[in-house]
Amino acid sequence: MPILPLNARRGVIAGGILALALATTALTGIPGYAQDRSTPVAAIARAAGPDFADAAARVGPAVVRVLATEPARATRTAEVPPELRGSPFEELFRRFGQGPQGGERAEGEARPRTGQGSGFVIDAEGFIVTNAHVVGNAAEVKVVLADGRELAAKVVGRDAPTDIALLKVEAGGKLTALAFGDSDAARVGEWVMAMGNPFGLGGTVTAGIISARGRQIGAGPYDDFIQTDASINPGNSGGPLVNAAGAVIGVNTAIVSPSGGNVGIGFAVPSKMVERVVADLRENGRVDRGWLGVSLQPLDAELAGALKAGSAKGVLVSAVEPRGPAAAAGLAAGDVVTALNGAAIASPRDLATAIGAVRPGHAVTLAWRRDGEAKEARITLGQHPASREAARVAEAKGSSLGLSLAETHDGGARVAAVEPGSAAASRGIRAGDVIRKAGGRDVASPADVAEAVATARAAGQEAIALQVERAAGQGAGQGAGQGAGQKRFIAVPLRAA
């Protein structure tokens, strides 16, 4: 079964909503049965069950629709989204969704792609949580509030490992915000409600129960999902999963489905994890995670016996980074980690999650076994390679190009991120592009781009010429080479800061 993110890219049904007319018949007596009109019909007692009306009324005003527009790219044919294939909406999409002749476009024609998902306000000042995959590397992000207002949104930060992103809008006043609940206290069988924007239909409420906790679905090292059978579909990505009291206990993220539609197996990022990630994004624009420098694998009784580990409890160290914190502390491949700061470690996910929750530079106490002998050490964690790269990013803030740049192994400056709505985004520059020249000078590092931009601004130039190389397989878009791996010069406006 495929595991699918829930944002409905190109899933908006142009041409309106299909209405199914239900035939009715006259309410007449059933032949052969007498009718006693003097005896009133007793109402059937309503079955006991949850009532989410009050919770929906409180939560609804804080749930938003997120629209993310990617840079224009050339394409030959508009593919029908998986969630629409084989449904009554497939023909509508082919006829109205994209371009002429059943969705086909002329070769080389470039148009922007707009995807959509959901989100919710967590701060009355305009901070909004959604999924990282909803935002992607969009050139422009907009948010549609529950009252219908459409606002430009700034991406404060996104964290791919947990699929969480933080947006900021200026609404000209206070917004209705939701509070995070305690996902650790959520129980299997508890009633929950999902809210969002499935298939672009707008605010929708569905309900179900928590089916399982601590699910691992192969999304990354920090998998710890809440599973629910509340009906969630493409477009629900980033929407809240709330309990009966209206507190957010998760962020809807993915579904398991053979067809792309709901089959009662959905996953949400627990609120405890979301709170930690959002706090870091709000403060630094990124998440800094501790790094131990080991590769791990589960340990079973047979493997424990073969390695003379003494017990199957713990996780096996399969490799150690040569100059990482673990190597400095004396860990080696074949060791079995049993505890971190006194808490037992039963799976690789346990250790990865615990280490990732500690900031670089902080120390932890690690316990492990080697050939059955217990060992322990105090280890100062390093910075996770992904966080280290983000920290090296050189922001060209003075030029207002909207580019975040990182070093490459062969010179040049790789585009790590593009700010939605920025000058660079308007010219089609995308994450993954490499800047080879800036203002006539060769680029060997991000600092060279920053210096070239500063020089051009000081000279009073209205734009700077950047030579951009796009990696093979990324396609061509506005301002990019028309062939894979080609280089092209792009004039990027130097807007005032």
PyMOL commands that set and color helices and strands:
alter all, ss='L'
color gray80, all
select helices_A, chain A and resi 53-62+82-84+89-97+100-103+132-135+183-185+198-200+271-284+301-306+325-329+348-356+385-392+397-399+423-426+446-458
alter helices_A, ss='H'
color red, helices_A
select strands_A, chain A and resi 3-5+63-74+110-123+127-130+140-144+150-159+164-169+191-196+204-215+225-228+240-243+248-256+266-270+290-291+294-298+315-320+336-340+343-344+363-370+373-380+382-383+394-395+403-407+413-418+434-438+441-442+463-469+487-493
alter strands_A, ss='S'
color yellow, strands_A
deselect
rebuild
show_as cartoon
